[in-house]
């Protein structure tokens, strides 16, 4: 039989991993938007 404590701990680890991955993707997205905005500003100032 599968021990329910092991299943719960595995699910908890999986949820934590997915949550951290989501947070990382959100931060990377914001950083990408910030860099893109800075590049557009530089291009706009040049022209």
RAQUINOR-V909037 format. One record per pair of residues at least 12 apart in sequence whose ideal C-beta (glycine too) atoms are under 8 Angstrom apart, sorted by the first residue. I is the first residue (numbers start at 1). J is the second residue. Records with the same first field share a line. If there is no record, write none. Layout:
I->J ; J
This chain:
none
